[in-house]
Amino acid sequence: MTVVKRFVAGAVCPRCGQMDCIRMYRDEEREYRECVRCDFEDSQRLDGAAEPAELETRVNRAKPVLEPGERPLRFVSNPVKKDG
């Protein structure tokens, strides 16, 4: 199956802000859009289902809640001794 890519008249790229540089195409599951000037790419599902949830990492994980009376550990660097 050949993929037909069509330009979207009047569309503005969300990354570079240039007009008339976005083209769209689709396959059986997704619809894609891309900018020919700045290589922006985006896609969405055709069936309307939600995208898979983002994997939990140490960066996006919620901060732990401290119990009453608990305090976080604070690490303090050792003072530098000056010779004198």
Sequence and secondary structure as in RCSB ss.txt:
>XXXX:A:sequence
MTVVKRFVAGAVCPRCGQMDCIRMYRDEEREYRECVRCDFEDSQRLDGAAEPAELETRVNRAKPVLEPGERPLRF
VSNPVKKDG
>XXXX:A:secstr
     EE TT B TTT  BS EEEEE SSEEEEEETTT  EEEEESS          TTTS      TT      
         
